Amino acid sequence: MRTTLDIEADILQAAKEIAAREKSTAGAVISRLARKGLAPASVGSGETRVRNGVPVISATGHVITLEHVQELMDEEGI
C-alpha cells in the first residue's frame, strides 16, 4: 500500500542502510520494524517491556482476580 509519511532523516537513512544490506527496500524494513515494535511482548523473550514506568506482563489467557492477589499476598506474608 502506498502512503505518505513524515519520517525523520536519520531513521530513513538507517532503514535504507539495512535495506541495502538485506537486499530489500526501505519500506519493507520500516514495515517489519514497525510490526515488531507493535507486537505484544512474547513470553520468555527475556525482554521486559515497560509502559509509563511500570513493567508490562504478557497476557497468559488467565483472568487475575482480587482473590488471586489476596492468596498470593497471604502466601508471601504481605
C-alpha positions as CSV (number, residue, x, y, z in Angstrom):
1,M,0.0,0.0,0.0
2,R,1.4,3.4,-0.9
3,T,1.0,6.3,1.5
4,T,2.9,9.4,2.5
5,L,4.6,9.6,5.9
6,D,7.0,12.1,7.6
7,I,10.0,10.0,8.7
8,E,12.9,11.6,10.3
9,A,16.0,11.7,8.2
10,D,18.2,9.6,10.4
11,I,15.5,6.9,10.6
12,L,15.1,6.8,6.9
13,Q,18.9,6.6,6.4
14,A,19.2,3.7,8.8
15,A,16.3,1.9,7.1
16,K,18.0,2.4,3.7
17,E,21.3,1.1,5.0
18,I,19.6,-2.0,6.5
19,A,17.6,-2.5,3.2
20,A,20.8,-2.3,1.2
21,R,22.5,-5.0,3.4
22,E,19.4,-7.2,3.2
23,K,18.8,-6.6,-0.5
24,S,15.3,-5.3,0.4
25,T,13.5,-2.0,0.3
26,A,13.4,0.8,3.0
27,G,9.6,0.4,3.1
28,A,9.9,-3.3,3.8
29,V,12.4,-2.7,6.5
30,I,10.3,0.0,8.2
31,S,7.2,-2.2,8.0
32,R,9.0,-5.1,9.6
33,L,10.4,-3.0,12.4
34,A,7.1,-1.2,13.0
35,R,5.3,-4.6,13.1
36,K,7.9,-5.9,15.6
37,G,7.5,-2.7,17.7
38,L,3.7,-3.0,17.8
39,A,3.6,-6.7,18.6
40,P,3.0,-7.7,22.2
41,A,6.0,-9.0,24.2
42,S,6.5,-12.7,23.8
43,V,6.5,-14.8,26.9
44,G,10.1,-15.9,27.7
45,S,11.7,-13.5,25.3
46,G,13.9,-12.2,28.1
47,E,12.8,-8.6,27.4
48,T,10.7,-6.7,29.9
49,R,8.5,-4.1,28.3
50,V,7.7,-1.0,30.3
51,R,4.8,1.3,29.9
52,N,4.6,4.5,31.9
53,G,7.4,3.2,34.1
54,V,5.5,0.0,35.0
55,P,6.6,-3.4,33.7
56,V,4.0,-4.9,31.3
57,I,3.1,-8.5,32.0
58,S,2.2,-10.5,28.9
59,A,-1.3,-12.0,28.7
60,T,-1.5,-15.7,29.5
61,G,-5.2,-16.1,29.0
62,H,-5.9,-16.3,32.7
63,V,-8.0,-13.7,34.5
64,I,-6.4,-12.5,37.7
65,T,-8.9,-11.6,40.3
66,L,-8.6,-9.8,43.6
67,E,-8.9,-13.3,45.3
68,H,-5.8,-14.5,43.4
69,V,-3.9,-11.4,44.5
70,Q,-5.0,-11.9,48.2
71,E,-4.0,-15.5,48.1
72,L,-0.5,-14.6,46.8
73,M,-0.2,-11.8,49.4
74,D,-1.1,-14.3,52.2
75,E,1.5,-16.8,50.8
76,E,4.1,-14.0,50.8
77,G,3.1,-12.7,54.2
78,I,2.2,-9.3,52.9
